[in-house]
């Protein structure tokens, strides 16, 4: 392993905790940062393309298709299984041969970025090994194919990459959800807490079904949307199945009708 590989591994292990804390404490600025990086990647990649009407059409169609497809995307994956980790590693490693493409952004597209940072920060060696095995497999298979395509049809491949980059920006909106972590808003209006949400937190899945329970202060049929707005203000999730990360070992002190049982 050469100096670039050593530097890459050192950065991953030394900065994982900082990145994870920043994702939780400052989700909007982090999503904006990723969006800026993607915009720069589009400019850099686009400069290498000799644009024609056909290539513009291909980039537009690919971008539109991916933008629509990502609209059906569920919540970030909180506890990925071994096949998901393996596949994420195989796909992320392809960024090594794709100019202007970030492996981190590919993980964001798959909803795996926050989970992988958590795995590294908590030294979950078994999960990290599965991800690494997927990366080796992807490097041996997918990257070879992509390298051949780049050699044979470079402008077409890069045009498609531009479309993919533009369409994939949908994972960064709404801002707090784009980086894969949504945290509770405390009484002071700040996101998260400093007790180590990744190390001590629990994942809780939100159901968007209205409650039918009575609480003694009314008919109890307040919509879940109102409850979530009361819980997290404008940072509350708006899609079914959105995952909220909390900094408590026990059930967070919110109305039980809004939260299902914590995931194991």
C-alpha positions as CSV (number, residue, x, y, z in Angstrom):
1,X,0.0,0.0,0.0
2,X,1.5,3.3,-1.1
3,X,1.3,6.7,0.6
4,X,-2.1,7.6,-0.8
5,X,-3.6,4.4,0.6
6,X,-2.1,5.1,4.0
7,X,-3.4,8.6,4.0
8,X,-6.8,7.5,3.0
9,X,-7.1,5.0,5.8
10,X,-5.7,7.4,8.3
11,X,-8.2,10.1,7.4
12,X,-11.1,7.6,7.6
13,X,-10.2,6.4,11.1
14,X,-9.1,9.7,12.5
15,X,-12.0,11.8,11.2
16,X,-14.9,9.3,11.5
17,X,-15.9,10.6,14.9
18,X,-15.7,14.2,13.9
19,X,-17.7,13.6,10.8
20,X,-20.4,11.7,12.6
21,X,-20.8,14.4,15.2
22,X,-20.9,17.1,12.6
23,X,-23.6,15.2,10.6
24,X,-25.7,15.1,13.7
25,X,-25.1,18.5,15.1
26,X,-25.1,20.4,11.8
27,X,-27.1,18.4,9.2
28,X,-28.0,21.4,7.0
29,X,-24.5,22.8,6.5
30,X,-23.2,19.3,5.9
31,X,-25.8,18.7,3.2
32,X,-25.0,22.0,1.7
33,X,-21.3,21.1,1.7
34,X,-22.0,17.9,-0.2
35,X,-24.2,19.7,-2.7
36,X,-21.3,22.1,-3.3
37,X,-18.9,19.2,-3.9
38,X,-21.4,17.6,-6.3
39,X,-21.7,20.9,-8.2
40,X,-18.0,21.2,-8.5
41,X,-17.8,17.5,-9.7
42,X,-20.4,18.3,-12.4
43,X,-18.3,21.2,-13.7
44,X,-15.1,19.2,-13.7
45,X,-16.6,16.1,-15.3
46,X,-18.5,18.2,-17.9
47,X,-15.4,19.9,-19.1
48,X,-14.0,16.5,-20.3
49,X,-17.0,15.9,-22.6
50,X,-17.3,17.0,-26.2
51,X,-21.0,17.8,-26.0
52,X,-23.4,16.9,-28.8
53,X,-27.1,16.8,-29.0
54,X,-27.2,13.1,-28.3
55,X,-24.9,13.3,-25.3
56,X,-26.9,16.2,-23.9
57,X,-30.1,14.2,-24.3
58,X,-28.5,11.1,-22.7
59,X,-27.3,13.2,-19.7
60,X,-30.7,14.8,-19.3
61,X,-32.7,11.5,-19.5
62,X,-30.4,9.7,-17.1
63,X,-30.5,12.6,-14.6
64,X,-34.3,12.9,-14.8
65,X,-34.8,9.1,-14.4
66,X,-32.5,9.0,-11.4
67,X,-34.1,12.1,-9.9
68,X,-37.5,10.5,-10.1
69,X,-36.3,7.1,-8.9
70,X,-34.6,8.6,-5.8
71,X,-37.9,10.2,-4.9
72,X,-39.1,6.7,-4.0
73,X,-36.1,6.2,-1.8
74,X,-36.8,5.2,1.8
75,X,-35.0,6.3,4.9
76,X,-31.3,5.9,5.4
77,X,-30.3,2.4,6.3
78,X,-29.7,2.4,10.1
79,X,-28.5,-1.2,10.6
80,X,-27.5,-2.6,7.2
81,X,-27.3,-6.4,6.7
82,X,-24.2,-8.1,5.4
83,X,-25.4,-8.2,1.7
84,X,-26.1,-4.4,1.8
85,X,-22.6,-3.7,3.3
86,X,-21.0,-5.9,0.6
87,X,-22.9,-4.2,-2.2
88,X,-22.2,-0.7,-0.8
89,X,-18.5,-1.5,-0.8
90,X,-18.5,-2.8,-4.3
91,X,-20.3,0.3,-5.6
92,X,-18.4,2.9,-3.6
93,X,-15.0,1.6,-4.8
94,X,-16.1,2.4,-8.4
95,X,-15.4,6.1,-7.6
96,X,-11.7,5.3,-8.0
97,X,-12.1,5.1,-11.7
98,X,-14.9,7.6,-12.3
99,X,-13.5,11.1,-12.7
100,X,-15.3,13.7,-10.5
101,X,-17.3,11.0,-8.6
102,X,-16.9,10.7,-4.8
103,X,-17.3,7.3,-3.1
104,X,-18.8,9.1,-0.1
105,X,-21.5,10.6,-2.4
106,X,-22.3,7.1,-3.8
107,X,-22.8,5.9,-0.2
108,X,-25.1,8.9,0.4
109,X,-27.2,7.9,-2.7
110,X,-27.6,4.4,-1.2
111,X,-28.4,5.7,2.3
112,X,-25.3,4.0,3.7
113,X,-23.0,6.9,4.5
114,X,-24.0,7.6,8.1
115,X,-24.1,3.8,8.9
116,X,-20.6,3.3,7.5
117,X,-19.3,6.3,9.5
118,X,-20.9,4.7,12.6
119,X,-19.2,1.4,11.8
120,X,-15.8,3.0,11.6
121,X,-16.2,5.2,14.6
122,X,-17.3,2.3,16.8
123,X,-14.7,-0.1,15.4
124,X,-17.2,-2.7,14.3
125,X,-14.6,-4.9,12.7
126,X,-16.9,-7.6,11.3
127,X,-19.1,-5.1,9.4
128,X,-16.0,-3.2,8.2
129,X,-14.5,-6.4,6.9
130,X,-17.7,-7.2,4.9
131,X,-17.6,-3.7,3.4
132,X,-13.9,-4.1,2.6
133,X,-14.6,-7.5,0.9
134,X,-17.2,-5.8,-1.2
135,X,-14.8,-3.1,-2.1
136,X,-12.2,-5.7,-3.2
137,X,-14.9,-7.5,-5.3
138,X,-16.0,-4.2,-6.9
139,X,-12.4,-3.2,-7.7
140,X,-11.8,-6.5,-9.4
141,X,-15.0,-6.6,-11.4
142,X,-16.9,-3.3,-11.8
143,X,-13.9,-1.0,-11.9
144,X,-12.3,-3.1,-14.7
145,X,-15.5,-2.8,-16.8
146,X,-15.8,0.9,-16.2
147,X,-12.2,1.5,-17.1
148,X,-12.8,-0.3,-20.4
149,X,-15.8,1.8,-21.1
150,X,-13.9,4.9,-20.4
151,X,-11.2,3.9,-22.8
152,X,-13.6,3.0,-25.6
153,X,-16.4,5.6,-25.2
154,X,-15.1,8.3,-22.8
155,X,-17.4,11.1,-23.8
156,X,-20.5,9.0,-23.6
157,X,-19.6,7.6,-20.2
158,X,-18.7,11.0,-18.8
159,X,-22.0,12.5,-20.2
160,X,-23.9,9.8,-18.4
161,X,-21.9,10.5,-15.2
162,X,-22.9,14.2,-15.4
163,X,-26.5,13.1,-15.6
164,X,-26.1,10.8,-12.7
165,X,-24.5,13.5,-10.6
166,X,-27.3,16.0,-11.4
167,X,-30.1,13.5,-10.7
168,X,-28.6,12.2,-7.5
169,X,-28.6,15.6,-5.8
170,X,-32.2,14.7,-4.8
171,X,-30.7,12.7,-1.9
172,X,-29.6,16.0,-0.4
173,X,-33.1,17.4,-0.1
174,X,-34.7,18.1,2.3
175,X,-31.5,19.3,3.9
176,X,-31.5,17.5,7.3
177,X,-32.3,14.1,5.7
178,X,-29.7,14.2,2.9
179,X,-26.8,13.3,5.0
180,X,-28.5,10.3,6.5
181,X,-29.0,11.5,10.1
182,X,-32.0,13.3,11.7
183,X,-31.7,14.2,15.3
184,X,-34.1,15.6,17.9
185,X,-34.3,19.3,18.5
186,X,-33.8,20.0,22.2
187,X,-35.3,22.8,24.3
188,X,-32.7,25.3,23.3
189,X,-33.4,24.8,19.6
190,X,-30.1,23.0,18.9
191,X,-29.9,19.7,17.0
192,X,-28.7,16.6,18.8
193,X,-26.7,16.5,22.0
194,X,-23.1,16.0,22.9
195,X,-23.5,12.7,24.8
196,X,-22.4,10.7,21.7
197,X,-25.5,9.8,19.7
198,X,-23.7,7.3,17.6
199,X,-22.0,5.5,20.5
200,X,-25.0,5.5,22.9
201,X,-28.0,6.2,20.8
202,X,-30.8,4.1,19.6
203,X,-32.6,4.0,16.3
204,X,-36.3,4.7,16.4
205,X,-38.6,4.3,13.4
206,X,-41.4,6.9,13.0
207,X,-44.8,5.8,11.8
208,X,-46.9,8.3,10.0
209,X,-50.2,6.8,11.0
210,X,-52.5,9.0,13.1
211,X,-53.0,8.0,16.7
212,X,-56.2,6.5,17.9
213,X,-55.3,6.7,21.6
214,X,-56.9,9.1,24.0
215,X,-54.8,11.0,26.5
216,X,-57.4,12.4,28.8
217,X,-57.0,15.9,27.4
218,X,-59.1,15.6,24.3
219,X,-59.9,13.0,21.7
220,X,-56.2,12.2,21.0
221,X,-56.7,12.2,17.2
222,X,-54.0,14.7,16.6
223,X,-52.2,13.9,13.3
224,X,-48.8,12.5,13.4
225,X,-47.6,15.3,11.3
226,X,-48.5,17.8,14.0
227,X,-46.8,15.7,16.6
228,X,-43.6,15.5,14.6
229,X,-43.6,19.2,14.1
230,X,-43.9,19.6,17.9
231,X,-41.1,17.2,18.4
232,X,-38.6,18.5,15.9
233,X,-39.9,21.7,14.4
234,X,-39.0,22.1,10.7
235,X,-36.4,19.3,11.1
236,X,-39.0,16.6,11.7
237,X,-39.0,13.9,9.0
238,X,-41.7,14.1,6.4
239,X,-41.5,10.7,4.7
240,X,-42.9,7.3,6.0
241,X,-40.2,5.2,7.6
242,X,-37.8,8.0,8.3
243,X,-35.3,7.1,11.0
244,X,-34.5,9.4,13.9
245,X,-31.3,8.9,15.8
246,X,-31.6,9.9,19.5
247,X,-29.0,10.3,22.2
248,X,-30.7,8.2,24.8
249,X,-30.4,4.6,25.8
250,X,-34.0,4.5,26.8
251,X,-37.1,5.5,25.0
252,X,-37.0,9.3,24.3
253,X,-39.5,11.4,26.2
254,X,-42.0,12.0,23.5
255,X,-45.6,11.0,23.0
256,X,-45.7,7.1,22.6
257,X,-48.3,7.3,19.8
258,X,-45.7,8.8,17.5
259,X,-43.0,6.2,17.9
260,X,-42.8,2.5,17.4
261,X,-40.6,0.2,19.4
262,X,-36.8,0.9,19.1
263,X,-35.1,-1.2,16.5
264,X,-32.9,-4.0,17.7
